[in-house]
Amino acid sequence: MKAVDRRIPFKVQVKALRRQIQWLIDLNHLMELEQKTKPTSHSVSQAIDLYLKNLLNEVQQSGMAEDQEFANQINKTFRSLWSGLFICYEVEGMPRTNNDLEQFIRRIKTGQRRISGHKNVHDFTLRYGCFVAFVDYAETEEELSNRLAKVSQAEFLKERSTLNMIVVKEQKSHRFRYHRKEFLADLENRWEQAVTKSNS
């Protein structure tokens, strides 16, 4: 038996998978930002709505259970995300997907793993929150110094205050998670002091 002949039993499945993948490709094309005429949230949502209705009608008539299940799942997923799915067409510069953002966060985590040697850098991202976005591991010390020189003292103090609040919040969360009895006892003590002070 030839190697290519081994595909014959899966011919129907392969055909079905290609057909189903094409539905996702079609939907992706309908949602592309880079079109000849600039898409709007209304025009794209109408096109997607029409496509999904036609798809459900088509698979219903075909009577193929797998196609119906797959099409129903696509429709359910799109409908559940509907309210926020088309905002990118109304906000200038907003990407349609968060792929670039995820890659950016992955680069930050990879860089921190190299520096710390820790496999898990979840605590690092929680500790510094949105401020981890300012980390650039490819940046030289001179480039960093030049970048920081452009920041005014007032802006620095404002952002430092925000960072301090994030750090304090994370410290409280850590204490509550790992030293709950001491945390609650301290909280009760401070509450009692505040009540006593207000009554006196």
C-alpha positions as a Markdown table, in Angstrom:
| # | Residue | x | y | z |
|---|---|---|---|---|
| 1 | Met | 0.0 | 0.0 | 0.0 |
| 2 | Lys | 1.3 | 3.4 | -0.9 |
| 3 | Ala | 1.6 | 6.1 | 1.8 |
| 4 | Val | -0.8 | 8.4 | 0.0 |
| 5 | Asp | -3.4 | 5.6 | 0.0 |
| 6 | Arg | -3.6 | 5.8 | 3.8 |
| 7 | Arg | -5.4 | 9.1 | 3.4 |
| 8 | Ile | -8.3 | 7.6 | 1.6 |
| 9 | Pro | -10.3 | 6.5 | 4.7 |
| 10 | Phe | -10.1 | 10.1 | 6.0 |
| 11 | Lys | -11.1 | 11.7 | 2.7 |
| 12 | Val | -14.6 | 12.7 | 3.9 |
| 13 | Gln | -13.3 | 14.1 | 7.2 |
| 14 | Val | -10.6 | 16.1 | 5.5 |
| 15 | Lys | -13.2 | 17.6 | 3.1 |
| 16 | Ala | -15.5 | 18.5 | 6.0 |
| 17 | Leu | -12.6 | 20.1 | 7.9 |
| 18 | Arg | -11.6 | 22.2 | 4.9 |
| 19 | Arg | -15.1 | 23.3 | 4.5 |
| 20 | Gln | -15.4 | 24.3 | 8.1 |
| 21 | Ile | -12.1 | 26.1 | 8.1 |
| 22 | Gln | -13.2 | 28.1 | 5.1 |
| 23 | Trp | -16.1 | 29.5 | 7.1 |
| 24 | Leu | -13.6 | 31.0 | 9.6 |
| 25 | Ile | -11.4 | 32.3 | 6.8 |
| 26 | Asp | -14.5 | 34.0 | 5.2 |
| 27 | Leu | -15.5 | 35.6 | 8.6 |
| 28 | Asn | -11.9 | 36.8 | 9.0 |
| 29 | His | -12.0 | 38.4 | 5.6 |
| 30 | Leu | -15.3 | 40.2 | 6.4 |
| 31 | Met | -13.7 | 41.6 | 9.5 |
| 32 | Glu | -10.4 | 42.9 | 8.0 |
| 33 | Leu | -9.7 | 46.5 | 8.8 |
| 34 | Glu | -7.6 | 46.9 | 5.6 |
| 35 | Gln | -10.4 | 47.0 | 3.0 |
| 36 | Lys | -10.8 | 49.3 | 0.0 |
| 37 | Thr | -13.7 | 51.1 | 1.5 |
| 38 | Lys | -13.2 | 51.9 | 5.2 |
| 39 | Pro | -15.4 | 49.5 | 7.2 |
| 40 | Thr | -17.7 | 50.8 | 10.0 |
| 41 | Ser | -19.0 | 48.8 | 12.9 |
| 42 | His | -22.5 | 48.9 | 11.4 |
| 43 | Ser | -21.4 | 47.6 | 8.0 |
| 44 | Val | -19.2 | 44.9 | 9.4 |
| 45 | Ser | -21.8 | 43.7 | 12.0 |
| 46 | Gln | -24.4 | 43.6 | 9.3 |
| 47 | Ala | -22.1 | 41.5 | 7.0 |
| 48 | Ile | -21.2 | 39.1 | 9.8 |
| 49 | Asp | -24.9 | 38.8 | 10.9 |
| 50 | Leu | -26.0 | 38.0 | 7.3 |
| 51 | Tyr | -23.1 | 35.5 | 6.9 |
| 52 | Leu | -23.9 | 33.6 | 10.1 |
| 53 | Lys | -27.6 | 33.5 | 9.3 |
| 54 | Asn | -26.9 | 32.1 | 5.8 |
| 55 | Leu | -24.4 | 29.6 | 7.2 |
| 56 | Leu | -26.9 | 28.3 | 9.8 |
| 57 | Asn | -29.5 | 28.0 | 7.1 |
| 58 | Glu | -27.1 | 26.2 | 4.7 |
| 59 | Val | -26.0 | 23.6 | 7.3 |
| 60 | Gln | -29.6 | 23.1 | 8.4 |
| 61 | Gln | -30.5 | 22.2 | 4.9 |
| 62 | Ser | -27.5 | 20.0 | 4.4 |
| 63 | Gly | -28.5 | 17.8 | 7.3 |
| 64 | Met | -24.8 | 17.1 | 8.3 |
| 65 | Ala | -24.6 | 16.9 | 12.1 |
| 66 | Glu | -20.9 | 17.8 | 12.4 |
| 67 | Asp | -21.4 | 20.9 | 10.2 |
| 68 | Gln | -24.4 | 22.0 | 12.2 |
| 69 | Glu | -22.5 | 21.6 | 15.5 |
| 70 | Phe | -19.5 | 23.5 | 14.2 |
| 71 | Ala | -21.7 | 26.3 | 12.7 |
| 72 | Asn | -23.7 | 26.6 | 15.9 |
| 73 | Gln | -20.5 | 26.9 | 17.9 |
| 74 | Ile | -19.2 | 29.7 | 15.6 |
| 75 | Asn | -22.5 | 31.5 | 15.8 |
| 76 | Lys | -22.7 | 31.2 | 19.6 |
| 77 | Thr | -19.1 | 32.5 | 20.0 |
| 78 | Phe | -19.7 | 35.5 | 17.8 |
| 79 | Arg | -23.0 | 36.4 | 19.4 |
| 80 | Ser | -21.6 | 36.2 | 22.9 |
| 81 | Leu | -18.8 | 38.6 | 22.0 |
| 82 | Trp | -21.1 | 40.8 | 19.8 |
| 83 | Ser | -21.2 | 43.9 | 22.0 |
| 84 | Gly | -17.4 | 44.5 | 21.9 |
| 85 | Leu | -16.6 | 42.9 | 18.7 |
| 86 | Phe | -16.9 | 45.9 | 16.4 |
| 87 | Ile | -15.5 | 48.8 | 18.5 |
| 88 | Cys | -12.2 | 48.7 | 16.6 |
| 89 | Tyr | -13.9 | 50.1 | 13.5 |
| 90 | Glu | -15.0 | 53.2 | 15.5 |
| 91 | Val | -11.7 | 54.0 | 17.4 |
| 92 | Glu | -8.8 | 55.2 | 15.3 |
| 93 | Gly | -5.7 | 53.1 | 15.6 |
| 94 | Met | -7.3 | 50.3 | 17.7 |
| 95 | Pro | -6.3 | 46.9 | 16.3 |
| 96 | Arg | -8.9 | 44.3 | 15.5 |
| 97 | Thr | -7.2 | 41.6 | 17.5 |
| 98 | Asn | -5.0 | 41.5 | 20.6 |
| 99 | Asn | -2.3 | 39.4 | 19.0 |
| 100 | Asp | 0.3 | 42.2 | 19.0 |
| 101 | Leu | -0.5 | 42.9 | 22.7 |
| 102 | Glu | -0.1 | 39.3 | 23.6 |
| 103 | Gln | 3.3 | 39.1 | 21.8 |
| 104 | Phe | 4.4 | 42.3 | 23.6 |
| 105 | Ile | 3.5 | 40.8 | 27.0 |
| 106 | Arg | 5.2 | 37.6 | 26.1 |
| 107 | Arg | 8.4 | 39.5 | 25.3 |
| 108 | Ile | 8.3 | 41.2 | 28.6 |
| 109 | Lys | 7.8 | 38.0 | 30.5 |
| 110 | Thr | 10.6 | 36.3 | 28.6 |
| 111 | Gly | 13.0 | 39.1 | 29.4 |
| 112 | Gln | 12.1 | 39.0 | 33.0 |
| 113 | Arg | 12.6 | 35.2 | 33.1 |
| 114 | Arg | 16.2 | 35.7 | 31.7 |
| 115 | Ile | 17.0 | 38.4 | 34.4 |
| 116 | Ser | 15.4 | 36.7 | 37.4 |
| 117 | Gly | 16.0 | 33.0 | 36.5 |
| 118 | His | 12.5 | 32.3 | 37.7 |
| 119 | Lys | 10.2 | 30.3 | 35.5 |
| 120 | Asn | 7.0 | 32.1 | 36.8 |
| 121 | Val | 7.1 | 35.9 | 36.5 |
| 122 | His | 3.4 | 36.3 | 37.4 |
| 123 | Asp | 4.3 | 38.2 | 40.6 |
| 124 | Phe | 6.4 | 40.6 | 38.6 |
| 125 | Thr | 3.6 | 41.6 | 36.3 |
| 126 | Leu | 1.1 | 41.9 | 39.2 |
| 127 | Arg | 3.6 | 44.0 | 41.3 |
| 128 | Tyr | 4.2 | 46.6 | 38.6 |
| 129 | Gly | 1.0 | 46.3 | 36.7 |
| 130 | Cys | 0.8 | 48.5 | 33.5 |
| 131 | Phe | 4.3 | 49.9 | 34.3 |
| 132 | Val | 5.9 | 46.7 | 33.0 |
| 133 | Ala | 5.1 | 48.1 | 29.5 |
| 134 | Phe | 7.9 | 50.7 | 30.0 |
| 135 | Val | 10.5 | 47.9 | 30.3 |
| 136 | Asp | 12.6 | 47.5 | 27.1 |
| 137 | Tyr | 15.3 | 44.8 | 27.5 |
| 138 | Ala | 16.9 | 45.8 | 24.2 |
| 139 | Glu | 17.4 | 49.4 | 25.5 |
| 140 | Thr | 20.9 | 50.5 | 26.5 |
| 141 | Glu | 21.6 | 52.4 | 29.7 |
| 142 | Glu | 22.3 | 55.5 | 27.7 |
| 143 | Glu | 19.1 | 55.2 | 25.7 |
| 144 | Leu | 17.2 | 54.7 | 29.0 |
| 145 | Ser | 18.8 | 57.8 | 30.5 |
| 146 | Asn | 17.9 | 59.9 | 27.4 |
| 147 | Arg | 14.3 | 58.6 | 27.5 |
| 148 | Leu | 14.0 | 59.4 | 31.2 |
| 149 | Ala | 15.5 | 62.9 | 30.7 |
| 150 | Lys | 12.4 | 63.8 | 28.7 |
| 151 | Val | 10.1 | 63.2 | 31.7 |
| 152 | Ser | 9.3 | 66.1 | 33.9 |
| 153 | Gln | 9.6 | 65.9 | 37.7 |
| 154 | Ala | 5.9 | 66.5 | 38.2 |
| 155 | Glu | 5.0 | 63.7 | 35.7 |
| 156 | Phe | 7.5 | 61.4 | 37.4 |
| 157 | Leu | 6.1 | 62.0 | 40.9 |
| 158 | Lys | 2.5 | 61.5 | 39.6 |
| 159 | Glu | 3.4 | 58.1 | 38.0 |
| 160 | Arg | 5.5 | 57.1 | 41.0 |
| 161 | Ser | 2.4 | 57.7 | 43.2 |
| 162 | Thr | 0.3 | 55.5 | 41.0 |
| 163 | Leu | 2.9 | 52.8 | 41.1 |
| 164 | Asn | 3.1 | 53.0 | 44.9 |
| 165 | Met | -0.7 | 52.5 | 45.1 |
| 166 | Ile | -0.3 | 49.4 | 42.9 |
| 167 | Val | 2.5 | 48.0 | 45.0 |
| 168 | Val | 0.5 | 48.7 | 48.3 |
| 169 | Lys | -2.5 | 46.9 | 46.8 |
| 170 | Glu | -0.4 | 43.9 | 45.8 |
| 171 | Gln | 1.2 | 43.8 | 49.3 |
| 172 | Lys | -2.2 | 43.8 | 50.9 |
| 173 | Ser | -3.4 | 41.0 | 48.6 |
| 174 | His | -0.2 | 39.0 | 49.4 |
| 175 | Arg | -0.6 | 39.5 | 53.1 |
| 176 | Phe | -4.3 | 38.5 | 53.0 |
| 177 | Arg | -3.5 | 35.4 | 51.0 |
| 178 | Tyr | -0.5 | 34.1 | 53.0 |
| 179 | His | -0.8 | 35.8 | 56.4 |
| 180 | Arg | -4.6 | 36.1 | 56.7 |
| 181 | Lys | -4.9 | 36.0 | 60.6 |
| 182 | Glu | -2.3 | 38.7 | 61.1 |
| 183 | Phe | -3.8 | 40.8 | 58.3 |
| 184 | Leu | -7.3 | 40.6 | 59.7 |
| 185 | Ala | -6.1 | 41.2 | 63.3 |
| 186 | Asp | -4.3 | 44.3 | 62.1 |
| 187 | Leu | -7.3 | 45.5 | 60.2 |
| 188 | Glu | -9.6 | 45.0 | 63.3 |
| 189 | Asn | -7.1 | 46.8 | 65.5 |
| 190 | Arg | -6.9 | 49.8 | 63.1 |
| 191 | Trp | -10.7 | 49.9 | 62.8 |
| 192 | Glu | -11.1 | 49.9 | 66.6 |
| 193 | Gln | -8.6 | 52.7 | 66.9 |
| 194 | Ala | -10.4 | 54.7 | 64.3 |
| 195 | Val | -13.8 | 54.2 | 66.0 |
| 196 | Thr | -12.3 | 55.1 | 69.4 |
| 197 | Lys | -10.7 | 58.3 | 67.9 |
| 198 | Ser | -14.0 | 59.4 | 66.2 |
| 199 | Asn | -16.0 | 58.9 | 69.5 |
| 200 | Ser | -13.5 | 60.8 | 71.7 |
